[in-house]
């Protein structure tokens, strides 16, 4: 695990800045102490907008992996009220300042509805090839709002953080393929699953975090995601959307036998025609899970169930689970 020395820097220091499309943003900047492991910025964007919302610099002393998180709290408000949702793209890109850039990024989509506050999270296991200074930039893109829809704005509070600031060991589990899969009504899939030798930190606690990127088949377009054709086609389409549940479980294995299982998280959500896209996230801490281990390996399983009536697309490139030994 790379040793990380974190210095938080906000690159924008003024309160009103013009966008390339002529819109403006009003921001309130919160600068963290020099030794902070995160940086936060709050601002309001006039729509449509494409904006870098926060920038974070940190120093890594050796090669290795560092787990980074982007958390964005958003509230969308429009003069049209609840008639129209806002399509947004939330992403983070990180790269070296001192050496070859080696840019690594993550992004996902979310439809926001009028006056509903949403918390969107992204996880990135950043592979440090060149020790030294590194920078992560988070951005919000809301390209589809037209002036004929009326006035609208997006208020947000974005935080980039090093999730493992004290050099805790971790594993980020991803799908065995970046291609999306379709979950039919009544089906349950294991979207992410992985096992590895038991590892420990300073305590016996185990942290579990997950992100889940979904699209309900309420319409036929917008669901290609690196595939040659749309994944949402008849008879999979239903404007009523999908009722979805997720479950993240951590197991201890003794050989091939499961000797201990803890469900770290369960969630239930409905994705209707207006929402269409959804980014779900969870974070929990299992007290004492690694004490008196019954096995020699750990396994994490992240399951997604679709109750329908519409089919459900799971975007596996941005559906992940991380476990951290504290």
N, C-alpha and C positions, 0 to 999 in steps of 0.2 A: 504494500500500500504506500502510495506516495505521501511524503510529509508535505503539509500544506501550510503556508504562511499567507494569511488573507489580509488584503488591504482593499477596502471598499472605496470606489470612486464613482461619482456621478459625472458624466461628461457634459451634461447640459446644466448650465448654472443660471439661466435666465428664466423668467416666469411666463413670458408670452413669446411663442416662436411660430413663424409661418411654416405651413406645409407646402410641399411642391404644388399641390392643387389649389392653394390659396386659402385653405381653412387654417384656423389657429387652434392652439391648445392652451388651456389655463392649468398651470401645474403648481403643486405644493410639494417641494422637495424635502425629503428627510434624509440627512446625511448621517451615516452610522459612524461610531468611533473607529479609529484607525485599525484596531485589532479585531473588528467585527468580522463575522463569517457570513454576513448577508448585507444586502442593500435594498432599500424600499423607496418607491416613488409613487405618489398619488397624483392623478391628473384627470382632466376632463377633455375629451376629444369631440369636436364638432364633426358630424358625418356628412359625406363619406370621409374616411381617413386611412392613412397608412403611416404608422409612426413607430419609431424606436422608443419604447416606453421606459426602459431602465438599462443601465450598463454597469457591469461589475468586474473589477480587476482583482486578481489574486496571484500569489506566487507559489509555485510548486518546486520543492528542492530536489526532487529526484523523479525518475520515470515511474509510471504506475497508473492507477486508475483513481479518479475522484468522482464521487457521486454528487451531482448537482441537481437542484430542484428549482423550478419556476412555479410560483403560485400567483394567480391573478384573480382578485375579486372584482367583479364587474356588475354594473347596473346600467341598463339601457332604458332611455326614456324618449318617446317620440310624440309629436303632436297628433299623430294618427291613432294613438292609443294602442289597443291590443289587436289591431287589424293585420299587422305585418311584423314578422320577426326579422332580426338582424343577423346576417351570416357573418361570422368572424373566423379568422385564422390566427391562432395563438402559437407563437414559436420562440425558440431560443437557439442561438448559434454561438459556439465557443471556438476560440483558436488562440495560438501562441502569439505573443507580442515580440518576443526576443528571437525566435527561431522561425523555421518554416511554419506557415499558418496552420496546416493540418486541420482545417475547419470541420467541426462536427456539429450536427444540429438535430432538432426534433421539433415537430409541429403537429397540430391537430385542429379540427374544426368544431365549432359550437354555434348553434342558433340561439340567440338571446331573445327573450320576450319582454314586452313592456313592463317596466318597474319591478322586474324580478331580479334579485341579486344572486349571482352564481359565482362559485369558486372553482377556477380551472387550474389544474396542476399538470406539469410535465416533469418527467424524470430523464436525466441524461447521465450515463456512465461515461465520463470524459477520459479518454485515453491520452495520457501525457507522454509524448515522445521526446519533447525538448524541455528540460527543467528551466525554470525562469518565470517570467511574467506571462499571464494569460488573461484574456478578456472574454466575457460572455455578454451578448446583447440580446435583449428580449424585445419582441415586436408584436404589434397588434395590427391586423389588416382587416378592414371592414369595407370592401370595395363595391358592394352592390347597392348601397343606399343611394337613391336618386332624389334630386331636389324636389321633384314633383310629388314625392311621398310626404313632404312636409319637413319641418325642422326636427332634428333629432341630435342627441348627444349620448356619449358613452363615458360614464364615470368609472374609474378603475384605480385599484391599488395593486401594484406589481412588486413582487419580491423575488430576487434571485439569491439562493443560499447554497452554501456547502453543507450537505446533509450529514456528512461524516467529518465534522471539524476537528475532532480529537483523534483522528486516524483510526476510527473503529473499522474493523474488517466488515466487508459486506459482499453480497452476491446480487447482481441484477439479472433476473431471469427473463428472457425474451422468448418469443415463439420460434419454432424451428423453421419458419418461413415468414417473409415479410408480406406475402400475398394475403389478401383478405379471404375470409370464409363466410359462407351464408348459413345462418342458423334458422331452420324452419320452425314454425309454431309447434310447440310441444317438445322441442329438442333441447338438450344440454350438451355443451362442448367444454372440453378442457382447453382453453385458449392459450394458457401458459403453464408449463410444467417443467421442473428441473430438480435434480438431486446432486448432492455434493457432500464431501466429508464434513462432519460437525466441526464448527469453529467457534471460538469464544472470544469475548472482550474482557473488559475490566469487571463486569458484573455477569450475572447469569440471565440477564434480560435479553429478549430478542425483539427487535423492531421489525414491523412489516408495513410496507407501503405498496400501493398499486395504482395504476392508471388504466382506464378502459375507454377505448374510442369506438363508438357505435354509430351506425346509421340505420334507421328504420325504413323499410321499403314502402313509404307512403306515396312516392312518385317514381317514375322510371329513370329519371336522369340523376346525375350527381353521385353515382355510386360505382364508378369504374375503378379507381384506385389501383393503378398499375395493371389492370386486366384489359384484354382486347375488346371487351364488350361490357355493357352495363350489367351489374349483378342483380339489380332490382327490375325484373320484368314479369309480365303476367305468367302464371297466376299468383306470384308472390306479393303483388301490390295490394295494399289495403289502406285507405286513408285514415282508418282508426289508429294505425300505428302499432307499436309493440309494447307489451308489458314485460319488463326485463328484471331479472334478479342476478346478482353476482355473489360469489362466495370465494374467499381466499383462505386456504387451510395450510397449516404447517405440520409436518409429521416428522417423527424420529423413526429411523429404520434400523433394525437389527438384522443385517443381511438383507434378505428380500421381504422380511416381515415388518409390518407396521406395529410399533410398540407404544406410540403416543401420538395423539392427534389433537390439535387445537384449532378451532375456527377463529381466525384473526379478524375477519370482517364479513359482514353480510349487508347487501343493499338491495333495495327494490325501487324501481323507477318506471315511469311511463313516458314513452317517446311518441308524441302525437305528430300530426301532419305539419303543424306550425314549427315545432322544434326540429324534427327530422334528424339532426346531428346532435350527438351528446358526448361530452368528455366527463367521465366519472373518475373519482379518486378517493382513496382512503389511506389512513395512517393509524397504526395502533402499536402498542407495546405490550408484549406478553411477559409478565413478571415471572422470573425464576424458571423459564422454560428450559434453560440449559443446565440447571442444577440436577445432579444425580441422573445423568443421561442413561437411558435404557438402550440406546443404540450407538452406532458409529457414523451414521449419515443423517442428513436433513433432506427433506423434500418439500417443495412448495407447489401447490396446485391452485390455479386461478380459474374458476368455472363460471360460465355464463349460460343462463337459461332463458329461453324465449317462450312466453306464453301466447304470443301473437296478439291480434289476428294477422298482422303483417310479418313477413320474414325480416330477418335482422342481419345486417352486415357487421362483422367484427373486423376492424382495421388492426391487424396484428402487429404492424410496424410500430404502432404507438400504444399497444396494450402490453403492460409490463408489470412485474412484481419484484420488489427489492426486499431482502432481509438483511438486517444489520445487527451485529453482536455488540451490545453496549458495554 
